[in-house]
Each structure stands twice: as structure tokens, then as C-alpha cells.
Amino acid sequence: MNRILKMAEIEAEYAPDWVLIGEPETDDGLEVISGKILFHSPDRDEVYRKARELQPGRFAVRYLGTWPENMALVL
């Protein structure tokens, strides 16, 4: 998991899991373009626990599944 992957490659390989992305390259809108997969799991809490354990510096967490229609996302 030390190679840098484009977001399309990450989605193709790890969907529908939650992913912890290290050293993310982002665009001007802070959308992830590429990065290194540090950990992945279907369990969001497990990914956040791993982030606390690794303390990777700059990272992103993404869900690669489909959000339910009735779900509201709060940032």
C-alpha cells in the first residue's frame, strides 16, 4: 500500500469501503486527486481508530460506497 494511486484507481480497488488516504494530493477545491492508501475497512470507526494510531500527518478519509437517499451529510 505504499504506491500513490489516482482517485479513480482507489475507488475501483477499495469501493465500497472507507479509506484512509495518506499524503493526499488535492485540487483547488480540496477534492482528493491521488494518495497512498494507509488503511481501508467497511467500518468507519475502525478507519478513524487506525488514523489515531498511525498519526499520518496530512490525510483524508473517504467513503467509497453509495450514500442512502434519506441520509443528510453535515460537514
DALINUR-V51078 format. One record per helix or strand. SS is the DSSP state (H for helix, E for strand). FROM is the first residue (numbers start at 0). LEN is the number of residues. If there is no record, write none. Layout:
BEGIN
ss & from & len
SS & FROM & LEN
SS & FROM & LEN
END
This chain:
BEGIN
ss & from & len
E & 3 & 3
H & 6 & 8
E & 17 & 9
E & 31 & 10
H & 43 & 11
E & 58 & 5
END
